[in-house]
């Protein structure tokens, strides 16, 4: 319970392990299969990655703290659908850009985009809200989800994402994303250019 001198932010409690680990955890106890499968995939592709472990983060400030430890920013990962719920999209975009439906719709030729419901996220990508990541595409074997990447995400040297859970964050080279990870996931990407916040 909050006392009279506390702000709502001060009552939130979470833990961030400030160690920057190299590669997968040495102990897999308590780790979910989907997280371990992410490490299996990266290891099999010869992708070197760093990792920060943390609780599910309730604030933007906490996320920025993890970004600082990683040395790069985790991009926004938005799971979208069309009005008919027949076409699905995973959009990777920088955190400092605002999602504008009209701008994206025009570039990809799909009107009336909105956020897809959690049941689609689970059935198509095997993910839960808060853990949306490009790595979830390994579960989309029928290629139902179209990958959209903002050009500014690919302009960065490093790429950061979750390993299919929201209690760890990974960093690896953007070139490895393009040359190794995406081909292994079997999902070509569409480059988009979203406007910056005004």
TASULQUI-V809489 format. One record per residue. N is the residue number from 0. RES is the residue in three letters. PSI is psi in whole degrees, 0 to 359 (* if undefined). NEAR is the number of other C-alpha atoms within 8 Angstrom. Layout:
# TASULQUI-V809489
[[N:RES:PSI:NEAR] [N:RES:PSI:NEAR]]
This chain:
# TASULQUI-V809489
[[0:UNK:144:3] [1:UNK:136:7] [2:UNK:171:5] [3:UNK:336:4] [4:UNK:356:4] [5:UNK:145:9] [6:UNK:161:7] [7:UNK:324:7] [8:UNK:326:6] [9:UNK:340:7] [10:UNK:345:9] [11:UNK:130:7] [12:UNK:132:5] [13:UNK:161:9] [14:UNK:135:6] [15:UNK:121:9] [16:UNK:115:7] [17:UNK:12:7] [18:UNK:133:7] [19:UNK:104:9] [20:UNK:152:9] [21:UNK:121:8] [22:UNK:194:9] [23:UNK:161:7] [24:UNK:143:6] [25:UNK:332:4] [26:UNK:120:4] [27:UNK:3:7] [28:UNK:132:4] [29:UNK:358:4] [30:UNK:141:7] [31:UNK:152:6] [32:UNK:318:6] [33:UNK:330:9] [34:UNK:313:11] [35:UNK:325:10] [36:UNK:328:8] [37:UNK:314:11] [38:UNK:322:11] [39:UNK:315:8] [40:UNK:310:8] [41:UNK:318:11] [42:UNK:319:9] [43:UNK:335:7] [44:UNK:356:8] [45:UNK:29:6] [46:UNK:122:10] [47:UNK:135:9] [48:UNK:151:10] [49:UNK:158:12] [50:UNK:141:14] [51:UNK:131:16] [52:UNK:145:11] [53:UNK:165:11] [54:UNK:166:10] [55:UNK:128:7] [56:UNK:125:11] [57:UNK:350:7] [58:UNK:157:6] [59:UNK:323:7] [60:UNK:319:6] [61:UNK:321:9] [62:UNK:321:9] [63:UNK:326:9] [64:UNK:318:8] [65:UNK:319:11] [66:UNK:317:11] [67:UNK:319:9] [68:UNK:322:10] [69:UNK:334:14] [70:UNK:14:6] [71:UNK:167:10] [72:UNK:133:11] [73:UNK:128:10] [74:UNK:163:12] [75:UNK:139:9] [76:UNK:108:11] [77:UNK:131:10] [78:UNK:117:12] [79:UNK:164:12] [80:UNK:163:14] [81:UNK:175:13] [82:UNK:328:9] [83:UNK:354:6] [84:UNK:37:8] [85:UNK:336:7] [86:UNK:134:9] [87:UNK:147:13] [88:UNK:141:12] [89:UNK:116:13] [90:UNK:125:13] [91:UNK:123:14] [92:UNK:155:12] [93:UNK:149:11] [94:UNK:337:9] [95:UNK:5:6] [96:UNK:145:10] [97:UNK:138:8] [98:UNK:117:5] [99:UNK:110:8] [100:UNK:315:9] [101:UNK:317:7] [102:UNK:318:9] [103:UNK:315:10] [104:UNK:316:12] [105:UNK:320:9] [106:UNK:329:7] [107:UNK:358:6] [108:UNK:35:6] [109:UNK:116:8] [110:UNK:160:9] [111:UNK:56:8] [112:UNK:145:11] [113:UNK:172:9] [114:UNK:134:8] [115:UNK:149:11] [116:UNK:154:6] [117:UNK:328:8] [118:UNK:327:6] [119:UNK:321:9] [120:UNK:317:14] [121:UNK:314:10] [122:UNK:326:7] [123:UNK:322:10] [124:UNK:353:12] [125:UNK:28:9] [126:UNK:165:11] [127:UNK:158:10] [128:UNK:140:7] [129:UNK:348:5] [130:UNK:22:10] [131:UNK:132:14] [132:UNK:154:11] [133:UNK:332:9] [134:UNK:339:11] [135:UNK:343:12] [136:UNK:344:12] [137:UNK:342:8] [138:UNK:351:8] [139:UNK:72:11] [140:UNK:342:7] [141:UNK:5:4] [142:UNK:48:8] [143:UNK:339:9] [144:UNK:127:11] [145:UNK:128:12] [146:UNK:126:12] [147:UNK:129:12] [148:UNK:125:13] [149:UNK:140:14] [150:UNK:330:9] [151:UNK:335:9] [152:UNK:320:12] [153:UNK:347:10] [154:UNK:345:6] [155:UNK:149:8] [156:UNK:323:8] [157:UNK:152:9] [158:UNK:140:16] [159:UNK:143:13] [160:UNK:173:12] [161:UNK:151:14] [162:UNK:55:14] [163:UNK:6:13] [164:UNK:161:12] [165:UNK:25:12] [166:UNK:13:10] [167:UNK:155:12] [168:UNK:142:13] [169:UNK:152:13] [170:UNK:132:13] [171:UNK:175:13] [172:UNK:137:10] [173:UNK:325:11] [174:UNK:325:8] [175:UNK:326:10] [176:UNK:313:11] [177:UNK:316:9] [178:UNK:333:8] [179:UNK:306:11] [180:UNK:306:11] [181:UNK:318:11] [182:UNK:322:10] [183:UNK:327:7] [184:UNK:343:9] [185:UNK:26:7] [186:UNK:105:11] [187:UNK:158:8] [188:UNK:156:8] [189:UNK:127:8] [190:UNK:131:8] [191:UNK:163:10] [192:UNK:95:7] [193:UNK:147:10] [194:UNK:153:8] [195:UNK:159:7] [196:UNK:144:6] [197:UNK:*:2]]
